[in-house]
Amino acid sequence: MPMPDSLKDLTGTVRQFADERDWEQFHSPKNLAMALIVEAGELVEHFQWLTGQQSLELDDNQHREVSLEMADVLIYLVRMAERLNIDLVAAANTKIAINAERYPVDSSCGRADKYTSYR
């Protein structure tokens, strides 16, 4: 199986991987969302109790483990998007445009409270 280098190729590779194993029957959006959140929890576990600075200074083993957890999250997200016929790049671009309006630079720059003060 060739290694994908784009989101479109990754989607095809993940679909093929699932198809070859007859996993389509298990890959409902509900199940994929649940699996994604489990993997996100495993990702967060690597940062529990670290300071902000420590989270930027992972050793080689920690870095590898974090990258694999991030890959799991991405794989489930890509699979879920494919099952729901959602173009993740288009959705991300739409969300970035919404956030640009919601959080203008002049009133948001350098502020951590923007998520609560503008809602």
CORDARA-V934538 format. One line per field, one symbol per residue. phi: phi as a letter, one per 20 degrees, with the letter a starting at -180 (. if undefined). Layout:
phi: ???
This chain:
phi: .fefcbffffgfffffgfffdlegfeefggffffffffffffffgfdgmefgfffecffgfffffffffffgfffffffffffeldefffffffffffffffcfgfddgmdeegfeede
